[in-house]
Amino acid sequence: MKIVRIVESTRPIQSDIRNAYIDFSKMTLSVVAVVTDVVRDGRPVVGYGFNSNGRYGQGHLIRERFVPRLMEADPASLLDDTGENLDPHRIWARMMTNEKPGGHGERSVAVGTIDMAVWDAVAKIAERPLHELLAERYGSGTANPRVFVYAAGGYYYPGKGLDGLREEMSRYLERGYSVVKMKIGGAPLAEDCARIEAVLKLLGPGRQLAVDANGRFDLETAVAYGRALSAYPLFWYEEAGDPLDYDLQARLGEVYAGPLATGENLFSMQDARNLIRYGGMRPDRDWLQFDCALSYGLVEYLRTLDMLREHGWSPTRCVPHGGHQMSLAIAAGLGLGGNESYPDLFQPFGGFPDGVRPHDGHVVLPALPGIGFEGKADLISVMREIAA
């Protein structure tokens, strides 16, 4: 067997929304199809992947650097020991041939996008849901398809006031989410506190609010917000400062006793390890949001999970950023704490397979081969168009 071709398409996910740092009016992402010569149900097996929102499409890197390396390799060198399936680890090593260590910015996104498509193909060739395959290879042996998910939203829209924010959050709660998240840092502190209080009034027992500053604050502002937010029963206070400012994160943790969350903009095991070593993160209450689609893919994420265990962290403290089905499969297969969800944003790439709905803040993954993209009609139609 072999990879026949790899196709990339850069697609817009533009929106009028903004967070504390960027707007999404010109945001793009890359969609990748890895086409194999394996046939299942009369059709060639194709693995699909895409990168998460917040980082742009990586078409040039994918087409000019990483795809040629794979297509120039001996096909047998990319297979597992049985010779009957792809080996994601060998494929990853081939993609990273001739790459210097460090500098994890954009190439980590390109590699992570291809890696997602490879794992989708691997599970489809095995005719297994990816979460079951991961549990057997790297987890406890048994997957738990019931996964905690929270609704991410609360962005700043032009002309959006408190009524619009309340209406949005009410929709998420009515759909079955128990935790909702909103943006802060794009307005003055007093205004953000008013927004937080407006949402908290909607929440009944067992429901909570998380807030996300998207790395906007310097230390003084992060601490000022922390002191103000201490008055509220928040699920977490997310990414207060620059993701690589570990000293800011550590000092914030000294004055803010509630749960903190960060990590979505750390793109390697080494950067994640520095956060654990120097960021003052507390394994009894804080949350880690590393996103495999942005950080070299699942092959690297497995290394990150190994590192976390060595430092006394449980995988249950990981709730990845991105709201995509790949992280859902990882959560179900490897026992993560849950996954982000975008109920109304970044479609058709966000969300769940058709018919899957949150209940008590959880979803149950269907037993679809691969990652499960074929179960989401609007998404798989885009993907198949690219593969064709």
N, C-alpha and C positions, 0 to 999 in steps of 0.2 A: 504494500500500500504506500501511498505518498500524497503529499499536498500538490494539487494540480495548479492552483493559482491563489493569490491573495489580493483582494480588491479593497480599496479604501474610497470612501465618499465623504466629503465635508458638507455638513448640513447645518442650516441655521436653527437656533432655538431662541430667537430674539423675543424679547418681552419688554414691557414698559416698567417692570419692577426694578427696584434697586435695594441694596442693603447699605450698610454704613460706609462701604468702600467703593463699590462698583455698581454700574447699571448693566442690564442684560440686553440692551437694545441691539448690540451687534455680536452677541455671543454665538459661537459655533461649537460643533463637536464632530468627531470623526466616527464613522461607522465602518467596521471591517468585516469582510466575509472571508473565511478560510475554507476553500473548496477542496475536498478530497476525492479520491477515486473509489472510496468505499460506498457501496450501494445498500441502502436500507429502504424497504417498502417501495422499491422501484425507482428511487431517486438518490442522486449522490448526496452524501452527508456533507453539510455545510455548517461550520461553526461561526457564530456571530459575536461581535463585541462592539462596545462603544465607550467613550470616555465620559466621565461625570461632568455635570455642569460646573461652571466657575472657572474652568480652564478651557482654552480654545482648542479647536480641532488641530490635529498634528499631521495633516496630510503629507506635507513635504518630508518630514522626518520618516514617516512610515514608508512612503514610496521610494525615497532616495537612499535610505540607509538600512532599515530593518528588513523590509520585504526582500530586497536583493540578496541579503546575506542568507536568508532562509531558502530562497529559490536556487541559489548557487551551491547549496550544501548537497552532499550525497544524501538522497532521500532516506536511505537506511540509517544514517546517523541521527535522524530525528525521531526514530521509533523506539518504543520500549523494548525490553528484553525478549518479549514474545514475538516481536516483529509484526504484531497484529493491531497495534494502536500507536498513536502519537505519544511521545514522552514530553510533557510540558517543561520539565526541568532541562532536558537536552535542547529543546527548542529555545528556551530562555537563554541558556549559555551561548548558543549560536548567535542569537540576536545581539548579545553583549560582547561578542568578539571584537577586539580592537577598540574597546571603550575604556577610557581612563576612569579610575574611581573618583567619586565626588561629583559635584555639579549635577544635582538630581532634578533640575527644573523641568524642562519640557520633554526630554527623552523618556523620563519615567512615565509620562502620560502615553507616549507613543507605544512603548513596550507593554504597558498595562492594558492598552486597548487590544493589541494583538493577542496577548496572553489570555484575555477573557474569551476571545473567539476560539482559541486553541482548546481551552477547558470545555467549552460548549461542544466542540467536535469530539473530544475524547469521551465525554459522557454519552453522546449520541451513538458513537461507534460501539460503545459498551452496552447500549440500549438501557441506560440507567438514568434516573434523575441525578443531577450533579450532587445534591446534598447527601444522597445515600452513598454515592461513590466516595465522597470526602470523609464521611463518617467511618467508612470501612478502612480507608487507607491511612487517615491521619487522626481520627477522632476516637470516640469510645466504642465504635463498632455499630452503633445504632443512631440514626439521625432522629432529631425531634423536629418535625415539620411545623410545629406551632411556634411562631416567632413574634416577639414584642416589636411593635412599630409605633413611631410617633409621627404626628403630622407637622411638617415644617412649612411655615408660611409667615404671615405677619410682616411682609415686606412693605416698604414705603412706595406707594403709588401716587402719581400726580392727583391731587385733590382728595386723597383718601383721608378721612378723619376717623374719629373714635367709633362712629356708627358703622363705617365700613369694616373696621378692624373687628368689632364685636360680631358683625354678621358673618365674616369669614371664619372666625374661630368657632362660632356656633355651628356652622356647617360641618366642621371637622368633628366636633363632639357628637353631633347627630349621626354621623357615619360610623361611629363606633370606636373612635380614638379616645384614649384615656389621658394622653399627654400631647399637648400642642406646644409649638415653639414660635416665637416672634422675634423680629429684629429689633436691636437697640443700637444707639450710637449714631444714627442718622438724624437725630433731633437733639435739642438740649436735654439735659438730665431731668429737669422738672417735667418736660413734655413726655419723655419716655416713661417716667414714673406714673404719669396719668394714664398712659397707654397700658402699662402693666396692670394698674389697679382696675382698669375697665375690663380687662380679660379675666383677672382673678375673680371678679364678681360673678362671672358666668360659670365658674367651676364648682361642681358639687363634690361630694365625698368620692375619694379614689381618683380624682382628676387633678392634674398638675400642669404648670406652665414652666417652660424653659425659655431662656433668653440668649441671644447670640449677637455679639458685637463685631464679628467678622474681622478681628484683629485691628480695630480702629484706634485703640486708646494707647496713649503713653502711660507710664507708671502712675503719675499723679491722677490722671482721669480714671484709669482702671480701678484704683483704690477708692476714689470718690464714688464711683458707681457701686463698688463692692460694699461700701458702708451703707449706701442708700438701699441696695438690694437686700441687705441683711434683714430688713424689716419684712420681707416677703418670703413665703414658703415655696421657693422655686425648686424645680426639678434639677436644674443646673444653670450656671452662669458660664457661657461659652466664649472661648477665644477672645479674651479681653484685649490682648496686645499682639504684636507681631509674633507669628508662630515660632520664629527662631530666637526670640528673646526669652530664654529660659530663666534668666534672673528676674524679669518682670513677673513671670508666671509663679516663680517660687515666692517672691515677696507678696504677691497678691494672696497666695494661700495662707500667709501668716496672719492676714487681717480679715480674710473672708472665710468663715467657718463652713459655709454651705458647700455643696458639690460644685466642682469646676469641671469643665469639659474642653478638650482641645485635641489637635492632632490631624485634622483633615488636610492641612497644608504642609504636612511632613511627608516626604515622598520616598523614604528609604528606611530600612531597618536601622541604619546607623543614626539617622536623625531622630527616629523614634527612641532609640536607646539613649541619646543625649537628653531627650525630654525626661525620661525616667530617671537618669542619673542626676540631672541638674535643675529640673523644673519644679521640684518640690511637690510633685503629684502624689496623692494619697490613695493607696490601693483599697482603702476601706470605704471610700465615698466618691472619688473622682471617676471621670469617664474618658475613654480614649476613642478617637473618631477616625483613625487611619482608614483610608479608602483605597482598596486594592486597584481600582481602575485608574487611579492617579499615581500610584506608587509601585510601578513595575509589575503589577499583577499579583495573582495568588501565589506564585512561586516565591516572591519576596515576602508576601504577607505571612506565609508559613514560617519564614525565618523570624519575622517580627513576633509572632506568637510564641515561638521557642524562646526568644530573648525575654519576653514578658514573664514567662514561667520562671526563668532563671532568676528574675528579680522579684519574685514573689507575687506577681500579678495573675489574676484569674482571667481567662478569656471572657468571662461574663461581664467584665468591666469595659468591653469593647462594643461600641454601638457605631458602626461605620457611617460616614457621610455618604451622600450621593443618591440615595433613594432608588437604587437599581436592583434588578433581580439577581445579579451576581453576588452581591453582598448578602442578600436574603438566603441564597443557597449556602454561602459560607456560614452564616449564622445558624442555620438549621443543621448543617453537617458537623460543625466544629464547636458548637455550644457557645456562641457569642451572646452578648446581652440583648441584642436586638438590631434594629436597622432604622435608618431615616426613611421617610416617605414624603413625597410631594403630591398630594391628592389632585391639585388643579394646575400644576406647573410642569414645564419642560416636557410636554407631551409630544409624541407618543412614547418617549423614552422612559419616563417615570411610571410608577404605579405597578400593579400586579396583573397576573393573568386574568382574563375575563371571568367574571363570576366570583372572584376572590374578594371578600369584604372583611374589614376589621370587625372584631367583636371583642369587647372588653380590652381593647388596646392590642390585640394579637390577630395575626392572620395565620392560616394553615396552608402550607404550600401543597399544590397538587402534584401527583406523581407523573410529571411530564419528563420525557427524556431530555438530557442536557440541562441548560439553565432554565428552560421553560418559556423561551421567547415565542415559540409557536402557539402558546396559549393566549397571547395578546394580539388580537387581530390587526389593530392599527399599526402596531410595531412590526410584526412579522411581514406585513405587506411592504413596508419600506425596506426591510432587510433583504427580502427576496428580490426586490427590484434591483438592488445593488448587486447581488450575487449573479443575477442574470445578465 
